Amino acid sequence: MDLGPLKYWDLKLDHGQIVVSPGSGETNLKGIYVVGDVATYPHKLKLILSGFAKAAGAAHAIRARIFPDQSFHFEYSTTSGVLSIETDNV
């Protein structure tokens, strides 16, 4: 991987990867978030599935940073209900 201009941003690096907080993806520079192959933290699993989960975690952390006074109630699709089509005696 080539970090290009990112290598000049004073981001904390470890073996050419950007060190992030495992929960949020935030780097050592407040407000800068990184996910995917370029991000690293202790015991990271390098799986596509992990990348999707980390992207969702970063999005929630970014939302909290942008809207710090607003609470956010996350719902799973299995708990929020599913639209159903009602039929008459089918």
C-alpha positions as CSV (number, residue, x, y, z in Angstrom):
1,M,0.0,0.0,0.0
2,D,1.1,3.5,-0.8
3,L,-0.2,6.1,1.6
4,G,0.7,8.9,-0.9
5,P,0.3,12.3,0.7
6,L,-1.2,10.8,3.9
7,K,2.3,9.9,5.0
8,Y,2.9,13.6,5.6
9,W,-0.1,14.2,7.8
10,D,1.6,13.3,11.1
11,L,-0.7,10.2,11.4
12,K,0.6,7.5,13.7
13,L,1.9,4.7,11.6
14,D,2.8,1.1,12.2
15,H,4.6,-0.8,9.4
16,G,3.0,1.5,6.8
17,Q,-0.5,1.3,8.2
18,I,-2.4,4.0,10.0
19,V,-3.0,3.3,13.7
20,V,-6.6,3.8,14.8
21,S,-8.9,3.3,17.8
22,P,-10.5,-0.1,17.3
23,G,-13.9,1.1,18.4
24,S,-14.2,4.2,16.3
25,G,-11.5,4.1,13.6
26,E,-10.3,7.5,14.8
27,T,-6.6,8.3,14.3
28,N,-4.3,10.2,16.6
29,L,-5.5,13.3,14.7
30,K,-8.9,14.2,16.2
31,G,-11.7,14.1,13.6
32,I,-9.7,11.9,11.1
33,Y,-11.1,8.4,10.8
34,V,-9.7,5.5,8.8
35,V,-11.1,2.0,8.0
36,G,-10.1,-0.8,5.8
37,D,-6.8,-2.3,4.8
38,V,-4.8,0.8,5.6
39,A,-6.0,0.9,9.2
40,T,-4.4,-1.1,12.0
41,Y,-4.9,-1.8,15.7
42,P,-3.8,-4.6,18.0
43,H,-5.3,-8.0,17.1
44,K,-7.1,-6.7,13.9
45,L,-8.7,-9.4,11.8
46,K,-7.9,-8.6,8.1
47,L,-11.3,-9.7,6.8
48,I,-13.8,-8.0,4.5
49,L,-16.5,-8.6,7.0
50,S,-14.5,-6.8,9.7
51,G,-14.1,-3.8,7.4
52,F,-17.8,-3.5,6.9
53,A,-18.3,-3.6,10.7
54,K,-15.6,-1.0,11.3
55,A,-17.0,1.3,8.7
56,A,-20.4,1.2,10.5
57,G,-18.6,1.9,13.8
58,A,-16.7,4.8,12.3
59,A,-19.9,6.3,10.9
60,H,-21.6,6.2,14.3
61,A,-18.5,7.8,15.9
62,I,-18.5,10.5,13.2
63,R,-22.2,11.2,13.7
64,A,-21.6,11.6,17.5
65,R,-18.8,14.0,16.8
66,I,-20.9,16.1,14.4
67,F,-24.1,16.0,16.5
68,P,-22.7,15.7,20.1
69,D,-26.0,16.8,21.8
70,Q,-28.3,14.4,19.9
71,S,-28.9,10.9,21.1
72,F,-29.1,8.2,18.6
73,H,-31.2,5.1,19.0
74,F,-29.9,2.4,16.8
75,E,-32.3,-0.4,15.9
76,Y,-31.6,-3.7,14.3
77,S,-33.9,-4.8,11.4
78,T,-35.1,-7.7,13.5
79,T,-36.3,-5.5,16.3
80,S,-37.7,-2.5,14.3
81,G,-40.4,-4.6,12.7
82,V,-41.0,-5.6,9.2
83,L,-43.7,-4.2,7.0
84,S,-46.3,-6.9,6.2
85,I,-49.1,-7.0,3.7
86,E,-52.4,-7.8,5.2
87,T,-54.8,-9.7,3.1
88,D,-58.5,-10.7,3.7
89,N,-58.8,-14.4,4.2
90,V,-56.3,-15.5,1.6
